[in-house]
Amino acid sequence: MSEKYKVIDSMVPTFITITVIDWVDLFTRPVYCNILDESLNYCIK
């Protein structure tokens, strides 16, 4: 992973960009939505 994708200073906001192919399933199927939700909550912690 290159340096530009690492959080250097944890005291400033960090933005991510996610590319999803066939994104409709991600938000319409509860199992996928839960995985995304858990993953983002893990990153927040």
mmCIF entry with sequence, helices, sheets and N, C-alpha, C, O atoms, coordinates in Angstrom:
data_MODEL
# 
_entry.id   MODEL 
# 
_entity.id                         1 
_entity.type                       polymer 
_entity.pdbx_number_of_molecules   1 
# 
_entity_poly.entity_id                      1 
_entity_poly.type                           'polypeptide(L)' 
_entity_poly.nstd_linkage                   no 
_entity_poly.nstd_monomer                   no 
_entity_poly.pdbx_seq_one_letter_code       MSEKYKVIDSMVPTFITITVIDWVDLFTRPVYCNILDESLNYCIK 
_entity_poly.pdbx_seq_one_letter_code_can   MSEKYKVIDSMVPTFITITVIDWVDLFTRPVYCNILDESLNYCIK 
_entity_poly.pdbx_strand_id                 A 
# 
loop_
_entity_poly_seq.entity_id 
_entity_poly_seq.num 
_entity_poly_seq.mon_id 
_entity_poly_seq.hetero 
1 1  MET n 
1 2  SER n 
1 3  GLU n 
1 4  LYS n 
1 5  TYR n 
1 6  LYS n 
1 7  VAL n 
1 8  ILE n 
1 9  ASP n 
1 10 SER n 
1 11 MET n 
1 12 VAL n 
1 13 PRO n 
1 14 THR n 
1 15 PHE n 
1 16 ILE n 
1 17 THR n 
1 18 ILE n 
1 19 THR n 
1 20 VAL n 
1 21 ILE n 
1 22 ASP n 
1 23 TRP n 
1 24 VAL n 
1 25 ASP n 
1 26 LEU n 
1 27 PHE n 
1 28 THR n 
1 29 ARG n 
1 30 PRO n 
1 31 VAL n 
1 32 TYR n 
1 33 CYS n 
1 34 ASN n 
1 35 ILE n 
1 36 LEU n 
1 37 ASP n 
1 38 GLU n 
1 39 SER n 
1 40 LEU n 
1 41 ASN n 
1 42 TYR n 
1 43 CYS n 
1 44 ILE n 
1 45 LYS n 
# 
_struct_asym.id          A 
_struct_asym.entity_id   1 
# 
loop_
_struct_conf.conf_type_id 
_struct_conf.id 
_struct_conf.pdbx_PDB_helix_id 
_struct_conf.beg_label_comp_id 
_struct_conf.beg_label_asym_id 
_struct_conf.beg_label_seq_id 
_struct_conf.pdbx_beg_PDB_ins_code 
_struct_conf.end_label_comp_id 
_struct_conf.end_label_asym_id 
_struct_conf.end_label_seq_id 
_struct_conf.pdbx_end_PDB_ins_code 
_struct_conf.beg_auth_comp_id 
_struct_conf.beg_auth_asym_id 
_struct_conf.beg_auth_seq_id 
_struct_conf.end_auth_comp_id 
_struct_conf.end_auth_asym_id 
_struct_conf.end_auth_seq_id 
_struct_conf.pdbx_PDB_helix_class 
_struct_conf.details 
_struct_conf.pdbx_PDB_helix_length 
HELX_P HELX_P1 AA1 GLU A 3  ? TYR A 5  ? GLU A 3  TYR A 5  5 ? 3  
HELX_P HELX_P2 AA2 VAL A 24 ? THR A 28 ? VAL A 24 THR A 28 1 ? 5  
HELX_P HELX_P3 AA3 PRO A 30 ? ILE A 44 ? PRO A 30 ILE A 44 1 ? 15 
# 
_struct_conf_type.id          HELX_P 
_struct_conf_type.criteria    ? 
_struct_conf_type.reference   ? 
# 
loop_
_atom_site.group_PDB 
_atom_site.id 
_atom_site.type_symbol 
_atom_site.label_atom_id 
_atom_site.label_alt_id 
_atom_site.label_comp_id 
_atom_site.label_asym_id 
_atom_site.label_entity_id 
_atom_site.label_seq_id 
_atom_site.pdbx_PDB_ins_code 
_atom_site.Cartn_x 
_atom_site.Cartn_y 
_atom_site.Cartn_z 
_atom_site.occupancy 
_atom_site.B_iso_or_equiv 
_atom_site.pdbx_formal_charge 
_atom_site.auth_seq_id 
_atom_site.auth_comp_id 
_atom_site.auth_asym_id 
_atom_site.auth_atom_id 
_atom_site.pdbx_PDB_model_num 
ATOM 1   N N  . MET A 1 1  ? 0.846   -1.175 0.000  1.00 0.00 ? 1  MET A N  1 
ATOM 2   C CA . MET A 1 1  ? 0.000   0.000  0.000  1.00 0.00 ? 1  MET A CA 1 
ATOM 3   C C  . MET A 1 1  ? 0.891   1.237  0.000  1.00 0.00 ? 1  MET A C  1 
ATOM 4   O O  . MET A 1 1  ? 1.870   1.304  0.744  1.00 0.00 ? 1  MET A O  1 
ATOM 5   N N  . SER A 1 2  ? 0.560   2.186  -0.811 1.00 0.00 ? 2  SER A N  1 
ATOM 6   C CA . SER A 1 2  ? 1.400   3.374  -0.892 1.00 0.00 ? 2  SER A CA 1 
ATOM 7   C C  . SER A 1 2  ? 1.122   4.325  0.272  1.00 0.00 ? 2  SER A C  1 
ATOM 8   O O  . SER A 1 2  ? 0.116   4.191  0.969  1.00 0.00 ? 2  SER A O  1 
ATOM 9   N N  . GLU A 1 3  ? 2.003   5.263  0.468  1.00 0.00 ? 3  GLU A N  1 
ATOM 10  C CA . GLU A 1 3  ? 1.867   6.224  1.567  1.00 0.00 ? 3  GLU A CA 1 
ATOM 11  C C  . GLU A 1 3  ? 0.618   7.089  1.433  1.00 0.00 ? 3  GLU A C  1 
ATOM 12  O O  . GLU A 1 3  ? 0.051   7.506  2.443  1.00 0.00 ? 3  GLU A O  1 
ATOM 13  N N  . LYS A 1 4  ? 0.186   7.361  0.225  1.00 0.00 ? 4  LYS A N  1 
ATOM 14  C CA . LYS A 1 4  ? -0.960  8.259  0.077  1.00 0.00 ? 4  LYS A CA 1 
ATOM 15  C C  . LYS A 1 4  ? -2.262  7.652  0.584  1.00 0.00 ? 4  LYS A C  1 
ATOM 16  O O  . LYS A 1 4  ? -3.252  8.370  0.729  1.00 0.00 ? 4  LYS A O  1 
ATOM 17  N N  . TYR A 1 5  ? -2.288  6.343  0.858  1.00 0.00 ? 5  TYR A N  1 
ATOM 18  C CA . TYR A 1 5  ? -3.488  5.696  1.367  1.00 0.00 ? 5  TYR A CA 1 
ATOM 19  C C  . TYR A 1 5  ? -3.423  5.412  2.858  1.00 0.00 ? 5  TYR A C  1 
ATOM 20  O O  . TYR A 1 5  ? -4.328  4.774  3.395  1.00 0.00 ? 5  TYR A O  1 
ATOM 21  N N  . LYS A 1 6  ? -2.415  5.852  3.520  1.00 0.00 ? 6  LYS A N  1 
ATOM 22  C CA . LYS A 1 6  ? -2.281  5.625  4.955  1.00 0.00 ? 6  LYS A CA 1 
ATOM 23  C C  . LYS A 1 6  ? -2.645  6.887  5.729  1.00 0.00 ? 6  LYS A C  1 
ATOM 24  O O  . LYS A 1 6  ? -2.398  8.006  5.279  1.00 0.00 ? 6  LYS A O  1 
ATOM 25  N N  . VAL A 1 7  ? -3.229  6.684  6.885  1.00 0.00 ? 7  VAL A N  1 
ATOM 26  C CA . VAL A 1 7  ? -3.560  7.811  7.754  1.00 0.00 ? 7  VAL A CA 1 
ATOM 27  C C  . VAL A 1 7  ? -2.281  8.239  8.450  1.00 0.00 ? 7  VAL A C  1 
ATOM 28  O O  . VAL A 1 7  ? -1.696  7.479  9.221  1.00 0.00 ? 7  VAL A O  1 
ATOM 29  N N  . ILE A 1 8  ? -1.855  9.449  8.174  1.00 0.00 ? 8  ILE A N  1 
ATOM 30  C CA . ILE A 1 8  ? -0.622  9.965  8.747  1.00 0.00 ? 8  ILE A CA 1 
ATOM 31  C C  . ILE A 1 8  ? -0.898  10.652 10.079 1.00 0.00 ? 8  ILE A C  1 
ATOM 32  O O  . ILE A 1 8  ? -0.181  10.444 11.058 1.00 0.00 ? 8  ILE A O  1 
ATOM 33  N N  . ASP A 1 9  ? -1.930  11.463 10.104 1.00 0.00 ? 9  ASP A N  1 
ATOM 34  C CA . ASP A 1 9  ? -2.281  12.205 11.312 1.00 0.00 ? 9  ASP A CA 1 
ATOM 35  C C  . ASP A 1 9  ? -3.706  11.829 11.701 1.00 0.00 ? 9  ASP A C  1 
ATOM 36  O O  . ASP A 1 9  ? -4.657  12.220 11.024 1.00 0.00 ? 9  ASP A O  1 
ATOM 37  N N  . SER A 1 10 ? -3.862  11.079 12.780 1.00 0.00 ? 10 SER A N  1 
ATOM 38  C CA . SER A 1 10 ? -5.192  10.619 13.173 1.00 0.00 ? 10 SER A CA 1 
ATOM 39  C C  . SER A 1 10 ? -6.061  11.720 13.783 1.00 0.00 ? 10 SER A C  1 
ATOM 40  O O  . SER A 1 10 ? -7.217  11.473 14.126 1.00 0.00 ? 10 SER A O  1 
ATOM 41  N N  . MET A 1 11 ? -5.528  12.906 13.918 1.00 0.00 ? 11 MET A N  1 
ATOM 42  C CA . MET A 1 11 ? -6.291  14.012 14.492 1.00 0.00 ? 11 MET A CA 1 
ATOM 43  C C  . MET A 1 11 ? -7.027  14.832 13.435 1.00 0.00 ? 11 MET A C  1 
ATOM 44  O O  . MET A 1 11 ? -7.770  15.752 13.779 1.00 0.00 ? 11 MET A O  1 
ATOM 45  N N  . VAL A 1 12 ? -6.835  14.520 12.178 1.00 0.00 ? 12 VAL A N  1 
ATOM 46  C CA . VAL A 1 12 ? -7.523  15.242 11.106 1.00 0.00 ? 12 VAL A CA 1 
ATOM 47  C C  . VAL A 1 12 ? -8.459  14.282 10.387 1.00 0.00 ? 12 VAL A C  1 
ATOM 48  O O  . VAL A 1 12 ? -8.213  13.076 10.364 1.00 0.00 ? 12 VAL A O  1 
ATOM 49  N N  . PRO A 1 13 ? -9.529  14.805 9.799  1.00 0.00 ? 13 PRO A N  1 
ATOM 50  C CA . PRO A 1 13 ? -10.466 13.934 9.083  1.00 0.00 ? 13 PRO A CA 1 
ATOM 51  C C  . PRO A 1 13 ? -9.782  13.208 7.918  1.00 0.00 ? 13 PRO A C  1 
ATOM 52  O O  . PRO A 1 13 ? -8.914  13.760 7.242  1.00 0.00 ? 13 PRO A O  1 
ATOM 53  N N  . THR A 1 14 ? -10.190 11.981 7.712  1.00 0.00 ? 14 THR A N  1 
ATOM 54  C CA . THR A 1 14 ? -9.673  11.184 6.605  1.00 0.00 ? 14 THR A CA 1 
ATOM 55  C C  . THR A 1 14 ? -10.851 10.773 5.728  1.00 0.00 ? 14 THR A C  1 
ATOM 56  O O  . THR A 1 14 ? -11.876 10.316 6.235  1.00 0.00 ? 14 THR A O  1 
ATOM 57  N N  . PHE A 1 15 ? -10.709 10.931 4.443  1.00 0.00 ? 15 PHE A N  1 
ATOM 58  C CA . PHE A 1 15 ? -11.780 10.610 3.515  1.00 0.00 ? 15 PHE A CA 1 
ATOM 59  C C  . PHE A 1 15 ? -11.411 9.371  2.719  1.00 0.00 ? 15 PHE A C  1 
ATOM 60  O O  . PHE A 1 15 ? -10.253 9.174  2.352  1.00 0.00 ? 15 PHE A O  1 
ATOM 61  N N  . ILE A 1 16 ? -12.405 8.542  2.459  1.00 0.00 ? 16 ILE A N  1 
ATOM 62  C CA . ILE A 1 16 ? -12.173 7.371  1.633  1.00 0.00 ? 16 ILE A CA 1 
ATOM 63  C C  . ILE A 1 16 ? -13.125 7.402  0.436  1.00 0.00 ? 16 ILE A C  1 
ATOM 64  O O  . ILE A 1 16 ? -14.210 7.979  0.505  1.00 0.00 ? 16 ILE A O  1 
ATOM 65  N N  . THR A 1 17 ? -12.713 6.794  -0.620 1.00 0.00 ? 17 THR A N  1 
ATOM 66  C CA . THR A 1 17 ? -13.553 6.649  -1.799 1.00 0.00 ? 17 THR A CA 1 
ATOM 67  C C  . THR A 1 17 ? -13.708 5.161  -2.059 1.00 0.00 ? 17 THR A C  1 
ATOM 68  O O  . THR A 1 17 ? -12.727 4.420  -2.115 1.00 0.00 ? 17 THR A O  1 
ATOM 69  N N  . ILE A 1 18 ? -14.937 4.740  -2.217 1.00 0.00 ? 18 ILE A N  1 
ATOM 70  C CA . ILE A 1 18 ? -15.206 3.330  -2.437 1.00 0.00 ? 18 ILE A CA 1 
ATOM 71  C C  . ILE A 1 18 ? -15.831 3.167  -3.820 1.00 0.00 ? 18 ILE A C  1 
ATOM 72  O O  . ILE A 1 18 ? -16.763 3.881  -4.189 1.00 0.00 ? 18 ILE A O  1 
ATOM 73  N N  . THR A 1 19 ? -15.304 2.226  -4.560 1.00 0.00 ? 19 THR A N  1 
ATOM 74  C CA . THR A 1 19 ? -15.877 1.908  -5.852 1.00 0.00 ? 19 THR A CA 1 
ATOM 75  C C  . THR A 1 19 ? -16.585 0.569  -5.732 1.00 0.00 ? 19 THR A C  1 
ATOM 76  O O  . THR A 1 19 ? -15.978 -0.435 -5.358 1.00 0.00 ? 19 THR A O  1 
ATOM 77  N N  . VAL A 1 20 ? -17.859 0.562  -6.049 1.00 0.00 ? 20 VAL A N  1 
ATOM 78  C CA . VAL A 1 20 ? -18.650 -0.661 -5.938 1.00 0.00 ? 20 VAL A CA 1 
ATOM 79  C C  . VAL A 1 20 ? -19.274 -0.955 -7.291 1.00 0.00 ? 20 VAL A C  1 
ATOM 80  O O  . VAL A 1 20 ? -19.914 -0.095 -7.895 1.00 0.00 ? 20 VAL A O  1 
ATOM 81  N N  . ILE A 1 21 ? -19.080 -2.174 -7.755 1.00 0.00 ? 21 ILE A N  1 
ATOM 82  C CA . ILE A 1 21 ? -19.700 -2.604 -9.003 1.00 0.00 ? 21 ILE A CA 1 
ATOM 83  C C  . ILE A 1 21 ? -20.987 -3.329 -8.651 1.00 0.00 ? 21 ILE A C  1 
ATOM 84  O O  . ILE A 1 21 ? -21.011 -4.131 -7.717 1.00 0.00 ? 21 ILE A O  1 
ATOM 85  N N  . ASP A 1 22 ? -22.043 -3.061 -9.376 1.00 0.00 ? 22 ASP A N  1 
ATOM 86  C CA . ASP A 1 22 ? -23.371 -3.606 -9.055 1.00 0.00 ? 22 ASP A CA 1 
ATOM 87  C C  . ASP A 1 22 ? -23.760 -3.220 -7.631 1.00 0.00 ? 22 ASP A C  1 
ATOM 88  O O  . ASP A 1 22 ? -24.139 -4.074 -6.830 1.00 0.00 ? 22 ASP A O  1 
ATOM 89  N N  . TRP A 1 23 ? -23.664 -1.949 -7.329 1.00 0.00 ? 23 TRP A N  1 
ATOM 90  C CA . TRP A 1 23 ? -23.847 -1.422 -5.984 1.00 0.00 ? 23 TRP A CA 1 
ATOM 91  C C  . TRP A 1 23 ? -25.250 -1.617 -5.433 1.00 0.00 ? 23 TRP A C  1 
ATOM 92  O O  . TRP A 1 23 ? -25.435 -1.556 -4.218 1.00 0.00 ? 23 TRP A O  1 
ATOM 93  N N  . VAL A 1 24 ? -26.238 -1.848 -6.274 1.00 0.00 ? 24 VAL A N  1 
ATOM 94  C CA . VAL A 1 24 ? -27.617 -1.962 -5.800 1.00 0.00 ? 24 VAL A CA 1 
ATOM 95  C C  . VAL A 1 24 ? -27.751 -3.060 -4.747 1.00 0.00 ? 24 VAL A C  1 
ATOM 96  O O  . VAL A 1 24 ? -28.421 -2.862 -3.734 1.00 0.00 ? 24 VAL A O  1 
ATOM 97  N N  . ASP A 1 25 ? -27.123 -4.216 -4.974 1.00 0.00 ? 25 ASP A N  1 
ATOM 98  C CA . ASP A 1 25 ? -27.204 -5.301 -3.997 1.00 0.00 ? 25 ASP A CA 1 
ATOM 99  C C  . ASP A 1 25 ? -26.635 -4.906 -2.640 1.00 0.00 ? 25 ASP A C  1 
ATOM 100 O O  . ASP A 1 25 ? -27.102 -5.380 -1.605 1.00 0.00 ? 25 ASP A O  1 
ATOM 101 N N  . LEU A 1 26 ? -25.666 -4.072 -2.645 1.00 0.00 ? 26 LEU A N  1 
ATOM 102 C CA . LEU A 1 26 ? -25.023 -3.679 -1.394 1.00 0.00 ? 26 LEU A CA 1 
ATOM 103 C C  . LEU A 1 26 ? -26.005 -2.995 -0.449 1.00 0.00 ? 26 LEU A C  1 
ATOM 104 O O  . LEU A 1 26 ? -25.930 -3.182 0.766  1.00 0.00 ? 26 LEU A O  1 
ATOM 105 N N  . PHE A 1 27 ? -26.912 -2.215 -0.992 1.00 0.00 ? 27 PHE A N  1 
ATOM 106 C CA . PHE A 1 27 ? -27.832 -1.445 -0.153 1.00 0.00 ? 27 PHE A CA 1 
ATOM 107 C C  . PHE A 1 27 ? -29.228 -2.047 -0.061 1.00 0.00 ? 27 PHE A C  1 
ATOM 108 O O  . PHE A 1 27 ? -30.039 -1.584 0.741  1.00 0.00 ? 27 PHE A O  1 
ATOM 109 N N  . THR A 1 28 ? -29.527 -3.058 -0.855 1.00 0.00 ? 28 THR A N  1 
ATOM 110 C CA . THR A 1 28 ? -30.868 -3.641 -0.806 1.00 0.00 ? 28 THR A CA 1 
ATOM 111 C C  . THR A 1 28 ? -30.919 -4.972 -0.075 1.00 0.00 ? 28 THR A C  1 
ATOM 112 O O  . THR A 1 28 ? -31.992 -5.398 0.353  1.00 0.00 ? 28 THR A O  1 
ATOM 113 N N  . ARG A 1 29 ? -29.797 -5.628 0.073  1.00 0.00 ? 29 ARG A N  1 
ATOM 114 C CA . ARG A 1 29 ? -29.762 -6.904 0.788  1.00 0.00 ? 29 ARG A CA 1 
ATOM 115 C C  . ARG A 1 29 ? -29.219 -6.674 2.196  1.00 0.00 ? 29 ARG A C  1 
ATOM 116 O O  . ARG A 1 29 ? -28.097 -6.200 2.371  1.00 0.00 ? 29 ARG A O  1 
ATOM 117 N N  . PRO A 1 30 ? -30.027 -7.015 3.192  1.00 0.00 ? 30 PRO A N  1 
ATOM 118 C CA . PRO A 1 30 ? -29.621 -6.748 4.585  1.00 0.00 ? 30 PRO A CA 1 
ATOM 119 C C  . PRO A 1 30 ? -28.265 -7.353 4.969  1.00 0.00 ? 30 PRO A C  1 
ATOM 120 O O  . PRO A 1 30 ? -27.509 -6.742 5.724  1.00 0.00 ? 30 PRO A O  1 
ATOM 121 N N  . VAL A 1 31 ? -27.957 -8.529 4.464  1.00 0.00 ? 31 VAL A N  1 
ATOM 122 C CA . VAL A 1 31 ? -26.691 -9.163 4.843  1.00 0.00 ? 31 VAL A CA 1 
ATOM 123 C C  . VAL A 1 31 ? -25.502 -8.311 4.380  1.00 0.00 ? 31 VAL A C  1 
ATOM 124 O O  . VAL A 1 31 ? -24.530 -8.162 5.120  1.00 0.00 ? 31 VAL A O  1 
ATOM 125 N N  . TYR A 1 32 ? -25.567 -7.760 3.187  1.00 0.00 ? 32 TYR A N  1 
ATOM 126 C CA . TYR A 1 32 ? -24.473 -6.927 2.690  1.00 0.00 ? 32 TYR A CA 1 
ATOM 127 C C  . TYR A 1 32 ? -24.435 -5.582 3.398  1.00 0.00 ? 32 TYR A C  1 
ATOM 128 O O  . TYR A 1 32 ? -23.363 -5.055 3.695  1.00 0.00 ? 32 TYR A O  1 
ATOM 129 N N  . CYS A 1 33 ? -25.588 -5.045 3.660  1.00 0.00 ? 33 CYS A N  1 
ATOM 130 C CA . CYS A 1 33 ? -25.658 -3.761 4.364  1.00 0.00 ? 33 CYS A CA 1 
ATOM 131 C C  . CYS A 1 33 ? -25.080 -3.904 5.778  1.00 0.00 ? 33 CYS A C  1 
ATOM 132 O O  . CYS A 1 33 ? -24.389 -3.006 6.259  1.00 0.00 ? 33 CYS A O  1 
ATOM 133 N N  . ASN A 1 34 ? -25.359 -5.018 6.434  1.00 0.00 ? 34 ASN A N  1 
ATOM 134 C CA . ASN A 1 34 ? -24.821 -5.259 7.776  1.00 0.00 ? 34 ASN A CA 1 
ATOM 135 C C  . ASN A 1 34 ? -23.300 -5.389 7.758  1.00 0.00 ? 34 ASN A C  1 
ATOM 136 O O  . ASN A 1 34 ? -22.620 -4.885 8.652  1.00 0.00 ? 34 ASN A O  1 
ATOM 137 N N  . ILE A 1 35 ? -22.775 -6.058 6.754  1.00 0.00 ? 35 ILE A N  1 
ATOM 138 C CA . ILE A 1 35 ? -21.323 -6.192 6.635  1.00 0.00 ? 35 ILE A CA 1 
ATOM 139 C C  . ILE A 1 35 ? -20.678 -4.824 6.459  1.00 0.00 ? 35 ILE A C  1 
ATOM 140 O O  . ILE A 1 35 ? -19.674 -4.515 7.100  1.00 0.00 ? 35 ILE A O  1 
ATOM 141 N N  . LEU A 1 36 ? -21.256 -4.014 5.595  1.00 0.00 ? 36 LEU A N  1 
ATOM 142 C CA . LEU A 1 36 ? -20.736 -2.665 5.374  1.00 0.00 ? 36 LEU A CA 1 
ATOM 143 C C  . LEU A 1 36 ? -20.812 -1.846 6.658  1.00 0.00 ? 36 LEU A C  1 
ATOM 144 O O  . LEU A 1 36 ? -19.864 -1.148 7.018  1.00 0.00 ? 36 LEU A O  1 
ATOM 145 N N  . ASP A 1 37 ? -21.936 -1.937 7.335  1.00 0.00 ? 37 ASP A N  1 
ATOM 146 C CA . ASP A 1 37 ? -22.126 -1.193 8.578  1.00 0.00 ? 37 ASP A CA 1 
ATOM 147 C C  . ASP A 1 37 ? -21.107 -1.613 9.640  1.00 0.00 ? 37 ASP A C  1 
ATOM 148 O O  . ASP A 1 37 ? -20.502 -0.761 10.291 1.00 0.00 ? 37 ASP A O  1 
ATOM 149 N N  . GLU A 1 38 ? -20.919 -2.906 9.813  1.00 0.00 ? 38 GLU A N  1 
ATOM 150 C CA . GLU A 1 38 ? -19.949 -3.399 10.787 1.00 0.00 ? 38 GLU A CA 1 
ATOM 151 C C  . GLU A 1 38 ? -18.525 -2.986 10.427 1.00 0.00 ? 38 GLU A C  1 
ATOM 152 O O  . GLU A 1 38 ? -17.728 -2.652 11.304 1.00 0.00 ? 38 GLU A O  1 
ATOM 153 N N  . SER A 1 39 ? -18.214 -3.012 9.149  1.00 0.00 ? 39 SER A N  1 
ATOM 154 C CA . SER A 1 39 ? -16.871 -2.629 8.708  1.00 0.00 ? 39 SER A CA 1 
ATOM 155 C C  . SER A 1 39 ? -16.589 -1.154 8.974  1.00 0.00 ? 39 SER A C  1 
ATOM 156 O O  . SER A 1 39 ? -15.511 -0.793 9.447  1.00 0.00 ? 39 SER A O  1 
ATOM 157 N N  . LEU A 1 40 ? -17.559 -0.317 8.670  1.00 0.00 ? 40 LEU A N  1 
ATOM 158 C CA . LEU A 1 40 ? -17.372 1.115  8.909  1.00 0.00 ? 40 LEU A CA 1 
ATOM 159 C C  . LEU A 1 40 ? -17.291 1.418  10.410 1.00 0.00 ? 40 LEU A C  1 
ATOM 160 O O  . LEU A 1 40 ? -16.502 2.262  10.834 1.00 0.00 ? 40 LEU A O  1 
ATOM 161 N N  . ASN A 1 41 ? -18.106 0.729  11.203 1.00 0.00 ? 41 ASN A N  1 
ATOM 162 C CA . ASN A 1 41 ? -18.031 0.925  12.654 1.00 0.00 ? 41 ASN A CA 1 
ATOM 163 C C  . ASN A 1 41 ? -16.687 0.476  13.204 1.00 0.00 ? 41 ASN A C  1 
ATOM 164 O O  . ASN A 1 41 ? -16.154 1.096  14.124 1.00 0.00 ? 41 ASN A O  1 
ATOM 165 N N  . TYR A 1 42 ? -16.143 -0.586 12.657 1.00 0.00 ? 42 TYR A N  1 
ATOM 166 C CA . TYR A 1 42 ? -14.812 -1.037 13.071 1.00 0.00 ? 42 TYR A CA 1 
ATOM 167 C C  . TYR A 1 42 ? -13.761 0.039  12.752 1.00 0.00 ? 42 TYR A C  1 
ATOM 168 O O  . TYR A 1 42 ? -12.882 0.327  13.564 1.00 0.00 ? 42 TYR A O  1 
ATOM 169 N N  . CYS A 1 43 ? -13.874 0.614  11.574 1.00 0.00 ? 43 CYS A N  1 
ATOM 170 C CA . CYS A 1 43 ? -12.920 1.671  11.186 1.00 0.00 ? 43 CYS A CA 1 
ATOM 171 C C  . CYS A 1 43 ? -13.056 2.891  12.092 1.00 0.00 ? 43 CYS A C  1 
ATOM 172 O O  . CYS A 1 43 ? -12.061 3.545  12.404 1.00 0.00 ? 43 CYS A O  1 
ATOM 173 N N  . ILE A 1 44 ? -14.251 3.194  12.505 1.00 0.00 ? 44 ILE A N  1 
ATOM 174 C CA . ILE A 1 44 ? -14.463 4.352  13.388 1.00 0.00 ? 44 ILE A CA 1 
ATOM 175 C C  . ILE A 1 44 ? -13.808 4.115  14.747 1.00 0.00 ? 44 ILE A C  1 
ATOM 176 O O  . ILE A 1 44 ? -13.213 5.021  15.331 1.00 0.00 ? 44 ILE A O  1 
ATOM 177 N N  . LYS A 1 45 ? -13.927 2.883  15.238 1.00 0.00 ? 45 LYS A N  1 
ATOM 178 C CA . LYS A 1 45 ? -13.333 2.561  16.556 1.00 0.00 ? 45 LYS A CA 1 
ATOM 179 C C  . LYS A 1 45 ? -11.834 2.637  16.469 1.00 0.00 ? 45 LYS A C  1 
ATOM 180 O O  . LYS A 1 45 ? -11.145 2.404  17.462 1.00 0.00 ? 45 LYS A O  1 
# 
